[in-house]
Amino acid sequence: MGRKRWCGGRSVIVAVTAIVGGGAVAQDVPVPTSVSIAVPAVGDLPAVTMAAEVFVPAGTGRFPVVIWSHGRAAEPSVRQGLKAAIPRGHARYWLRKGFAVVAPIRPGYGAAGGVDRERTGARLVANGACGGALRVAAASEASAAAVRAAIDWARLQPWAERDRLLLAGQSVGGMATVAAAAQAPPGVVGFVNFSGGTAGFPDKRPGASCAEAALTELFRRAGTRVRVPNLWLYAENDRYWGAEAPRVWHAAFAGGGSPTRLVMTAPLPNEDGHRLMLRGGRMWSVHVDAFVAGLGLAARRLNSPVPE
């Protein structure tokens, strides 16, 4: 078993051997370093510091960078227990394409805890109806501030190609990605939105977010400001949003003239389609591969494995 570690300010790959079906299979496990990134005050929220995981490919020179934004668990205890900002298989996917990855744990998540800046105010009342005073715009602004801080930090690093940054995020992280891109941050050349949205209750209100209309307006406004190419990926059997709402959201966004594409995949087999990024690599990777190549960020290493 070969093993490398963080050295000289760069993350590395640890090679492990797994026994599968009686045979030995080599698998690369990315090993990040942890950094602290300052997030400036936004609205009534004070400035804070957030932790981030950083992965840099082996080798010398500068690399394009993915700024990754995680999703949101419904339970506060799960949010506070967040330790890995990005699934290791997904980090490996980008590393093998020659990208560095910066994955912050946004304020209000992880061991640092703090005020829940991304709460929407949505709640369920009798018979599964939606209640509460929605604050979707404020939640998206807070999440976008964290993404923007990660962008600004990454552009200062000696291993980063400061004008070749790609944003990507899943669920609430997808919404954060869209909101951050709407600020037209320098260096960002595109984004990928995996199943973006908020205020979903998949068990008691499957397929219908409590913020459908608010998200339509949020994405409509973002679409008038985003001028970099972008890709939206959803699955038909997403229990948080359903299949129709993402189409409405994307149409509202596209109406602003943004160079965008929606991919609505077939249902994710034997899974909630909201887990498309985690479990549907063979369904989305071909689209992301083509999107990245179209941006002029084609893979430096060919035959990157499909994410697990």
C-alpha positions as CSV (number, residue, x, y, z in Angstrom):
1,M,0.0,0.0,0.0
2,G,1.6,3.3,-1.1
3,R,0.9,6.4,0.9
4,K,1.7,10.1,0.4
5,R,0.9,13.0,2.6
6,W,0.5,16.7,2.6
7,C,3.8,18.2,1.8
8,G,5.1,21.7,0.9
9,G,1.6,23.3,1.0
10,R,0.0,20.8,-1.4
11,S,-2.6,18.1,-0.8
12,V,-1.8,14.7,-2.0
13,I,-3.3,11.3,-2.9
14,V,-3.2,8.4,-0.5
15,A,-3.3,5.1,-2.4
16,V,-5.2,2.3,-0.5
17,T,-6.0,-1.2,-1.5
18,A,-9.6,-2.4,-1.1
19,I,-10.6,-6.1,-1.3
20,V,-13.6,-6.4,-3.6
21,G,-15.0,-9.7,-4.7
22,G,-11.8,-11.5,-3.7
23,G,-9.5,-9.3,-5.7
24,A,-7.4,-6.3,-4.7
25,V,-8.5,-2.9,-6.2
26,A,-6.4,0.2,-5.8
27,Q,-8.3,3.3,-5.0
28,D,-7.0,6.9,-4.5
29,V,-8.2,8.7,-1.5
30,P,-7.7,12.5,-1.5
31,V,-6.1,14.0,1.6
32,P,-7.0,17.7,2.2
33,T,-5.4,20.3,4.3
34,S,-7.6,22.6,6.5
35,V,-7.4,26.4,6.2
36,S,-9.3,29.3,7.7
37,I,-11.0,31.8,5.5
38,A,-12.4,35.1,6.7
39,V,-16.0,35.9,5.7
40,P,-16.9,39.6,5.8
41,A,-20.0,40.9,7.4
42,V,-23.2,40.7,5.4
43,G,-26.3,42.6,6.4
44,D,-26.8,42.2,10.1
45,L,-24.4,39.3,10.2
46,P,-21.0,39.9,11.6
47,A,-17.7,38.9,10.1
48,V,-16.6,35.3,10.9
49,T,-14.0,32.8,10.1
50,M,-14.9,29.5,8.4
51,A,-12.9,26.3,7.9
52,A,-12.2,24.9,4.4
53,E,-10.8,21.8,2.9
54,V,-8.2,22.3,0.2
55,F,-7.1,19.7,-2.3
56,V,-4.3,20.5,-4.8
57,P,-3.1,18.0,-7.5
58,A,0.3,16.6,-7.3
59,G,2.9,18.4,-9.5
60,T,4.1,21.9,-10.0
61,G,2.6,25.0,-11.5
62,R,-0.9,26.5,-11.3
63,F,-4.2,24.8,-11.5
64,P,-7.8,25.7,-12.3
65,V,-9.9,25.7,-9.2
66,V,-13.3,24.3,-8.2
67,I,-15.1,26.2,-5.4
68,W,-17.4,23.5,-3.9
69,S,-20.5,24.3,-1.8
70,H,-22.1,21.6,0.4
71,G,-25.7,20.9,1.0
72,R,-27.8,21.4,4.2
73,A,-29.1,18.8,6.6
74,A,-32.5,19.5,8.2
75,E,-31.3,18.6,11.7
76,P,-29.1,21.1,13.6
77,S,-27.1,18.3,15.2
78,V,-26.2,16.9,11.7
79,R,-25.3,20.4,10.5
80,Q,-23.0,20.9,13.5
81,G,-21.5,17.5,13.0
82,L,-20.4,18.2,9.4
83,K,-16.7,17.4,9.1
84,A,-16.1,16.7,5.4
85,A,-17.1,19.6,3.2
86,I,-17.0,17.5,0.0
87,P,-17.4,13.8,-0.6
88,R,-14.0,12.3,-1.2
89,G,-15.1,10.6,-4.5
90,H,-16.2,13.9,-5.8
91,A,-13.0,15.6,-4.8
92,R,-11.1,12.8,-6.6
93,Y,-13.2,13.4,-9.7
94,W,-12.0,17.0,-9.9
95,L,-8.4,16.3,-8.9
96,R,-8.0,13.8,-11.7
97,K,-9.2,16.4,-14.2
98,G,-6.3,18.6,-13.0
99,F,-8.4,20.9,-10.8
100,A,-7.6,22.1,-7.3
101,V,-10.6,22.1,-5.0
102,V,-11.5,24.6,-2.2
103,A,-14.5,23.3,-0.2
104,P,-15.5,25.6,2.7
105,I,-17.7,24.6,5.6
106,R,-19.9,27.6,5.6
107,P,-20.7,29.6,8.8
108,G,-23.4,27.9,10.9
109,Y,-22.2,24.4,10.0
110,G,-19.5,22.1,11.5
111,A,-17.7,22.4,14.8
112,A,-17.6,26.2,14.7
113,G,-21.4,26.3,14.8
114,G,-22.8,29.7,15.3
115,V,-25.9,31.5,14.0
116,D,-27.8,29.5,11.4
117,R,-27.4,32.1,8.6
118,E,-29.1,30.0,6.0
119,R,-32.4,29.2,7.6
120,T,-35.3,30.1,5.3
121,G,-38.0,30.3,8.0
122,A,-40.1,27.6,6.2
123,R,-41.9,25.1,8.3
124,L,-44.8,22.7,8.0
125,V,-48.2,23.2,9.7
126,A,-51.3,21.1,9.6
127,N,-51.8,18.6,6.8
128,G,-48.3,19.2,5.4
129,A,-49.1,22.8,4.4
130,C,-46.2,25.4,4.4
131,G,-46.0,28.0,7.1
132,G,-43.5,30.5,8.5
133,A,-42.2,33.8,7.2
134,L,-39.8,33.0,4.3
135,R,-36.4,34.7,4.1
136,V,-35.0,32.9,1.1
137,A,-33.2,36.0,-0.3
138,A,-31.4,36.6,3.0
139,A,-30.4,33.0,3.3
140,S,-29.0,32.9,-0.2
141,E,-27.2,36.2,0.4
142,A,-25.5,34.7,3.5
143,S,-24.5,31.5,1.6
144,A,-23.2,33.5,-1.3
145,A,-21.0,35.6,1.0
146,A,-19.2,32.4,2.1
147,V,-18.7,31.3,-1.5
148,R,-17.4,34.7,-2.5
149,A,-14.9,34.6,0.5
150,A,-13.6,31.3,-0.8
151,I,-13.2,32.7,-4.3
152,D,-11.3,35.7,-3.1
153,W,-9.1,33.4,-0.9
154,A,-8.4,31.0,-3.7
155,R,-7.4,33.7,-6.2
156,L,-4.5,34.7,-3.9
157,Q,-3.0,31.2,-3.7
158,P,0.3,30.5,-5.6
159,W,-1.0,27.2,-7.0
160,A,-4.3,28.7,-8.4
161,E,-5.0,29.9,-11.9
162,R,-6.7,33.0,-10.6
163,D,-8.8,33.6,-13.7
164,R,-10.0,30.0,-14.2
165,L,-12.3,29.3,-11.3
166,L,-15.4,27.1,-11.6
167,L,-18.2,27.1,-9.0
168,A,-20.1,23.9,-8.1
169,G,-22.5,23.0,-5.4
170,Q,-25.3,20.6,-4.3
171,S,-28.8,21.3,-2.9
172,V,-28.6,24.5,-0.8
173,G,-25.0,24.6,-2.0
174,G,-26.3,24.7,-5.6
175,M,-28.5,27.7,-4.7
176,A,-25.5,29.3,-3.0
177,T,-23.5,28.7,-6.2
178,V,-26.1,30.4,-8.4
179,A,-26.4,33.4,-5.9
180,A,-22.6,33.8,-5.8
181,A,-22.3,33.7,-9.6
182,A,-24.9,36.4,-9.8
183,Q,-22.4,38.8,-8.1
184,A,-20.1,38.3,-11.2
185,P,-17.0,37.5,-9.0
186,P,-13.7,38.0,-10.8
187,G,-12.0,34.9,-12.1
188,V,-15.1,32.7,-12.3
189,V,-15.7,31.2,-15.7
190,G,-18.7,29.1,-15.1
191,F,-20.7,27.0,-12.6
192,V,-22.4,23.7,-12.1
193,N,-25.6,23.4,-10.0
194,F,-26.4,20.0,-8.7
195,S,-30.0,19.8,-7.5
196,G,-30.0,23.3,-6.2
197,G,-32.9,24.6,-4.0
198,T,-34.0,25.1,-0.4
199,A,-36.9,24.5,2.0
200,G,-37.6,20.9,1.0
201,F,-39.4,18.4,3.3
202,P,-39.0,15.1,1.4
203,D,-40.8,12.9,4.0
204,K,-43.9,15.0,4.8
205,R,-44.1,17.1,1.6
206,P,-42.3,15.1,-1.1
207,G,-41.5,16.8,-4.4
208,A,-42.7,20.2,-3.4
209,S,-40.4,22.8,-1.8
210,C,-42.1,25.4,0.5
211,A,-40.1,28.1,-1.3
212,E,-41.0,27.3,-5.0
213,A,-42.2,30.8,-5.8
214,A,-39.5,32.5,-3.8
215,L,-36.8,30.4,-5.6
216,T,-38.4,31.2,-9.0
217,E,-38.0,34.9,-8.3
218,L,-34.5,34.4,-6.8
219,F,-33.3,32.5,-9.9
220,R,-35.1,35.0,-12.3
221,R,-33.1,37.8,-10.8
222,A,-29.8,35.9,-10.9
223,G,-30.3,35.0,-14.5
224,T,-30.3,38.7,-15.5
225,R,-26.8,39.0,-13.9
226,V,-25.0,35.8,-14.7
227,R,-23.1,35.9,-18.0
228,V,-20.8,32.9,-17.6
229,P,-21.8,29.5,-19.0
230,N,-23.6,27.2,-16.5
231,L,-25.0,23.7,-16.2
232,W,-28.0,22.7,-14.0
233,L,-28.4,19.0,-13.2
234,Y,-31.5,17.5,-11.5
235,A,-33.1,14.0,-11.5
236,E,-36.8,13.4,-12.2
237,N,-37.4,11.6,-8.9
238,D,-35.9,14.3,-6.6
239,R,-38.0,14.0,-3.4
240,Y,-37.1,17.6,-2.3
241,W,-38.2,19.5,-5.4
242,G,-39.9,17.1,-7.8
243,A,-39.3,17.3,-11.6
244,E,-41.4,20.3,-12.5
245,A,-40.2,23.0,-10.1
246,P,-36.5,22.8,-11.3
247,R,-37.8,23.3,-14.9
248,V,-39.7,26.4,-13.8
249,W,-36.7,27.7,-11.9
250,H,-34.3,27.1,-14.8
251,A,-36.7,28.7,-17.3
252,A,-37.0,31.8,-15.1
253,F,-33.2,31.9,-14.8
254,A,-32.7,31.4,-18.6
255,G,-35.2,34.2,-19.4
256,G,-32.5,36.7,-18.2
257,G,-30.2,35.7,-21.1
258,S,-27.7,33.7,-19.2
259,P,-25.8,31.0,-21.3
260,T,-27.3,28.1,-19.5
261,R,-28.4,24.4,-19.9
262,L,-30.7,22.2,-17.8
263,V,-30.2,18.5,-17.8
264,M,-33.1,16.6,-16.2
265,T,-31.9,13.0,-15.9
266,A,-34.1,9.9,-15.7
267,P,-35.0,8.8,-12.2
268,L,-32.0,7.8,-10.1
269,P,-32.5,4.0,-9.6
270,N,-33.3,2.9,-6.1
271,E,-32.5,6.3,-4.6
272,D,-34.0,9.7,-3.9
273,G,-33.1,11.7,-7.1
274,H,-31.9,14.5,-4.8
275,R,-28.8,12.3,-4.3
276,L,-27.9,12.5,-8.0
277,M,-24.5,14.0,-7.4
278,L,-23.7,11.4,-4.8
279,R,-25.1,8.2,-6.4
280,G,-25.6,9.1,-10.1
281,G,-22.1,9.7,-11.4
282,R,-22.7,7.7,-14.6
283,M,-25.7,9.9,-15.2
284,W,-24.2,13.3,-14.8
285,S,-20.4,12.9,-15.4
286,V,-20.7,12.9,-19.2
287,H,-22.5,16.2,-19.1
288,V,-20.0,17.8,-16.7
289,D,-17.1,16.4,-18.7
290,A,-18.5,18.1,-21.9
291,F,-19.3,21.3,-20.0
292,V,-15.8,21.6,-18.6
293,A,-14.2,20.9,-22.0
294,G,-16.4,23.6,-23.6
295,L,-15.0,26.1,-21.1
296,G,-11.5,25.3,-22.3
297,L,-10.8,23.5,-19.0
298,A,-10.5,20.0,-20.5
299,A,-9.2,17.2,-18.4
300,R,-5.4,17.2,-18.0
301,R,-5.6,13.5,-17.2
302,L,-7.6,11.4,-19.6
303,N,-10.0,8.6,-18.6
304,S,-10.9,10.1,-15.3
305,P,-13.0,7.4,-13.5
306,V,-16.7,7.9,-13.1
307,P,-17.5,9.2,-9.6
308,E,-18.9,6.5,-7.3
